[in-house]
Amino acid sequence: MTTMFQLKRISKDGIPNALQKAERYRLLNQPWLAESICSDVLEVEPGNEDAIVVLILAITDQFGINTAFDLNKARQLVNQLKDEYDRHYYQGIIAERQGIAALTMGRTNDPFSAYEWLVEAQSHYERAEGHRPQGNCDAILRWNTCARLIMDRHLEPRQEDLAELPLE
């Protein structure tokens, strides 16, 4: 039997402090705590973009560690961001972290999956680059990181089986 609790709401004036704590928990490698805090913030202020971004990052911090991660939740959160640059950039973060998780999980097909995720990330970063604020090179830096991972790990796309099928 599961015990159900009525969650307590934080106050609006506690949001800045809560977000600082969420960032700190991410830096302490405790993303599930950051995720919980961001959920509390979003209960009080549903469109809080800072909370949405930290929550996306907290979810993606768990890729490859926690098998119960929610890729769809992260993608839905990205769609809530108002700025087009941010939407493309954080879609890139999601794909990049999926690629890195595929590399670290060590399954047989993961190098191919890693390649596909990293190339998808680069695609998002290229779109973000077209909308980047003056002086913001983050999307370029992330694109280069993906490129280096692909080159350093000698990642390649899956090879399609090109053998002819017998005619019946």
N, C-alpha and C positions, 0 to 999 in steps of 0.2 A: 504494500500500500504506500502510495506517495503522499507526503504531506504537502498541502498547498498553503502558500503564504500570500498575504496581501502585501504587495510591494509598497514601500514608502516613497513618497515623492520628495525630490529635492526642491529647494526654493530657486526662483529665477536669479536672485542675487548670488547664489552659490555656484552658478554655471561656470564663470571664469576659473574659479579655484578647482572645480571638478575637472575641467578640461586640462588644467596643468597637471593634476594627479594622473589623468589618463595618459598623457604624454610621458610622464615619469615611469608609469608602469610598463609602457611599451619599451622604454629605454632599459628597464630592469628585466626585460625578457619575460614579462608576465602579461601577454596580450589579452588573455581572457579577462583579467581585471580591468584593463582599459576598455574592453568591449562592454563589460557590464556598466561601467561609468558612463560611457557614451550612450548606451541605451537609456540610462536614467535621464541624461541631459535631453535626449530627443523626445522623451515622454513629456517633458515640460515645454520644450521649444522644438517642435518637429522639423523646422527648416534650418536649424543651426548648422551652417556649412562647416564650421570648424569641427563639430562633433561628427558630422558625416565623414569628413576626411580622416579623422583619427580612427573612426570605426572601420572604414575601409582598410586602413593600414593595419589595424589590430587583427582584422579577419585574415588579411593576406600574410601577416606575420606567422600565422599558424599553418600555412600551406606546407605540407611535407612533414609536419610534426603531429598535428591533430588530424586524424583521418575523418573527423566529423565536421571539417570546415564546410562553409557554405559559399561556394563560388557564385551561385545565383543571387544570394543576398548581397554580396559585394557588388555585383553588376547592377542590381536594382538601386543600390545606394548611389552609384556613380550617376545614374540617370536623374537623380534628384539635384545634382549640382547644376547651378544656373549658368556658369561660364563654360563656353564651348572648349576653350583650352583645357580647363580642369577635367571636363568629361573625357576628352581624348587622352590626356596625360594619365589619369587614374585608371582608365581601361588598359593603358599600357603597363602600368604598375601591376595590375592583376595578372595580365598575361605573362609578364616577365617573371613574377614570383611563382607562377605555375610552372614555367620552364625550369627555374632553379630547383623547385621541389621535385620535378621529374628527374633532374640530374642527381639529386641527393638521395632519392628513394631507391635507386639501384635496380630497377626492374629491367628485364631484357629489352623491351621496346622503348624505354624511357628516353634514350638519346634521340630517337626520332620524335617523340612527343616534345622533348625539350626544344628541339630545333623548331618545330611548328609553333610552339608557344612563344618562343623568342622572336621569330619572324612576325608573328601577330603583334607582339609588343612593339616592334619597330614600326609597323604600319600605323599603330595608334600614335606613337611618338612623332612620326612624320606629319600626321594630321594636326597634332598639337602644335608642332613647330610653326605651322602656318597661321596660328592664332596666338602665338606667344607674346607676352608683354615685352616691351623694350628692355633689353638687358637680361632677360630671363633665358638662360641656356639649359635649363633642366632637361627638357625633352631631348636636346642634342646629346647631353651627357649620358642619358639613359639609353638612347639609341646606340651610342658608341659602346656602352657596357655590354649590351646584347650582342653587338657585332664581335666584340672581343671574346665573349663566352663561346660564341659559335666557332670562331677561328681557333681559339686556344684549345677547345675540346674536340676540334675536328668534327663538329656536328654536321650532319647532312640530312636532306629530306629522305623520306621513305622511298624506296625504289619500287615502282609498280611492277608487278609480275607481267612482263611483256610476252610471255610464251603464248603461242597461238593455241586456242582451244580447238579440239578436234571437231570437225563438222559431222553432224549426225545424218 
